[in-house]
Amino acid sequence: MTFSSLSLHPALLKALADLNYQAPTPIQAQAIPEVLAGKDVMAGAQTGTGKTAAFTLPLLHQLLNQAQTGPSLRTLVLVPTRELAQQVYSNVCHYARHTPLTAVAVYGGTSLRPQIEALKGGADLLVATPGRLLDLLSKRALSLSQVQHLVFDEADRILDLGFKEEVSQILAQLPRQRQTLLFSATFDDSIFKLSHRWLTDPVHIEVDNRNSAAVSIDQQVYVVDADRKRELVSYLIGSKNWHQVLLFTKTRQGADALAKEMVKDGISADAIHGDKSQGARDRALEGFKQGSVRALVATDVAARGIDITSLEYVINVDLPFIAEDYVHRIGRCGRAGATGLAISLLSPGEEYLLEEIEAVLDQRLPQQWLPGFEPDFSKPVEDHRKNSRTAQRRRVKKRAQGGRTGNRRR
């Protein structure tokens, strides 16, 4: 199958040729015809398999073929994080380079004024985080009354970050007659329940087993004491001469602390998380892409917004509390069919986190020790399970009561 066989607009085919896209991926081959037919679609596929092009290309095709009497927003793409907004916007610009279509990206962490100015010229397609979109709507900087296509990109993460209230407010301002698409690498039961409210008679597409990791990624688990994780990480990166290593921690403070300690070990490192300004996040990510930053330490805010085709190594310094986030973390490597290595560090007392990940993957991840870093089982083991479950219950209760669980204006 070729892209031309999908009957895409010639201007889009020209852009794909410029990008040397040879043939559609499985998710693209299955989703593009359904989107072109105007159907609502709920699609799941592993990270790095071309989901963005799977919804962007057919929507751009429809925009090109629709009569337009004046500048008005016709396509809205909702994303959970700033980084993903930038990534999707960049892809849209590449695909639409030979068309008159315009796109704008809006997200938190930056000044409102430049985004308001960008919207004054009109936009055919808008990529937005929910919180920033509501800010702009409150200032009457744009209208959603002409939106014909709505996309939830990484919808599960939108809910994880507590955007359900904001999404409801956005939906109330959209036309009822529209095409709605929902794309993600992981789906849980809550997403399926909400899909019945957000979508109309959707086509379900699952290219891989739900919530699965790419087979090209080698997954390894090392058991190590918590106070020796940083030492082990620096040893692995230094002794194996790895470059461009993406590391994940569960807290922002932990990300900053790990990056500082790695610099002391002689490894150029930086951190990226929600407490950083957008400028600092952009500089850290650009340094990582260009190679001046060897190790980038991130929280899950970056798990779905970093797109580096050649990234080979991901290290989970801390396992995530939300098991599905593991799939997105390791999916940053081994993209587009390339191979990757995902290493997870497991401390005594954290076994339940690994069990939950294994349940999502439906596979066992064998544990091993690295010589010289064997865990000391004579140390007392902290009951992490009780603390995390209590915190989760509190978050669920606050959401049920309509309260905020943190700064969600991403």
Order of alpha helices (4+ residues) and beta strands (2+ residues): alpha-alpha-beta-alpha-beta-alpha-beta-alpha-beta-alpha-beta-alpha-alpha-beta-alpha-beta-beta-alpha-beta-alpha-beta-alpha-beta-beta-alpha-beta-alpha-beta-alpha
